[in-house]
């Protein structure tokens, strides 16, 4: 791994011991381990004492499908707890070509800087000319200055510079490590961008086993109906599915479907606009959708997306029923560098407050101009935007709206209503980074009917089953959308082929469990209590206005305590056994 101190422009390499890699593999496991070792407890996430860690996995840079992702780890300025975020695109293989499995960034620069990392050296480059530029301009600018074929960059936009607490780290224009405010951590360090390039290749323990596995996954993918849907519609296919299940959060979490949802569906997107499938390296799913807006006032706009989560946040929560307008808001978020989920939630909260006559500023549901204006002011920290830029917890306190605010640990949920999909109630609660849908992507199995959505009994055990497998995928790092094609058998082969470790499913489950417990220990060290695993009170007390759906608190607590018990934690969510961390 590579350590970089921005304060004094020093850097040094450090070997990662085989015993560490055998215990934590890479990606999420390695990132958590390094965060545990390098993060001083109780520090301000926006101070120079915070660390920012980039990590790849054993599969990164190999022929393994779905392996073009990197992870970022830090203490979140949005939640003050553990943070990780992941992004696809072309950056991860370039990171691997530097010869480092992880980069740990310490300190902060006195003036704007961008880094150039290669196998030979780390160069500290002046970034003042890029300061204030949007993400696209910054990426173009730093890559032009480095001028190395195959180089790739991660960057922040104006929101990261202004320390908006849900700022993103962007790459390849439209790919983002989007949640938990990693862009604000970069901004606090005056780090505008990092460029990676090199010629190192990862060693493969068993190249033939890897080739056989790649072919096996390819053949499965050719006949998998979900794989075909990803290539056809991408994540916007979920608009239809969630609305039909009445699990599409609408009007700031008041109802479960929006009238006219067909206007913002994936089917409408591919028929109304010019849409081409776009894939990351080593991927045949091509879930990305390069979209050219061909009509309306944003005609000519090209964007990769909008993804389902952006459509939910602006289309459902804010009730904007025009994909062209949603694409425009998506473009603003991408260029300014903010998370679309948090941004849409915050704007929708203001719309709900205005509707209830609790906010004097006119921010109306369904009005894209009001949304765009407020989005711009958030990223510039002006007026009401200054309040919202500090995230949902601080903003709801300042606006006297804590009774309405929907979040867990300071992070808003994704677009799957837990009042219908009960497993998501548990998932949002126990996710270490806040109300995240990704630890087990349990909504998929509930929406498909694999798991009864309203069922509570035994749900924690099922949740852990999926969470453990996806945790190992995050150590490799493998894309979530290969979850139907990469089961335990394929993961065993992937680990053996790339690392040489002889493992079975039980051993991988143990590693996954240890990683989950380590993330818990990081949060406990930062002051987390059982109360931080609680859902918003509205989900318990306020039935949805369209169908009366809500969560029974006793049922929720039963799932939560069952999860704790199965994880080997006590009733307060504290591990009963010590975790050996070498």
Secondary structure, 3 states (H helix, E strand, C coil): CEEEECCCCEEEECCCCHHHHHHHCCHHHHHHHHHHHHCCCCCCCCCCCCCEEEECCCCCCCCCCCCCCEEEEEECCCCCCEEEEEECCCHHHHHHHCCCCEEEEECCCCCCEEEEECCCCEEEEECHHHCCCCHHHHHHHHHHHHCCCCCEEEECCHHHHCCCCCECEEECCCEEECCCCHHHHHHHCCEEEEEECCCCCCCCCCHHHHHHHHHHHHHHHHHCHHHHHHHHHHHHHHHHHHHHCCCCCECCCCECCCCCHHHHCHHHHHHHCEEEEECCCCCCCCCEEEEECCCCCCCCCEEECCCHHHHHHHHHHCCCCCHHHHHHHHHHHHHHCECHHHHHHHHHHHHHHHHCCCCCCCCCCCCHHHHHHHHHHHHHCCCHHHHHCCCHHHHHHHCCCCCCCCCECCECCCCCCCCCCHHHHHHHHHCCCCCCCCCCCHHHHHHCCCCCCCCCCCHHHHHHHHHHHHHHHHHHCCCHHHCCCCCHHHHHHHHHHHHCCCCCHHHHHHHHHHHHHHHHHHHHHCCCCHHHHCCCHHHHHCCCCCCCCCCCHHHHHHHHHHHHHHCCECCCCCECCCCCCC
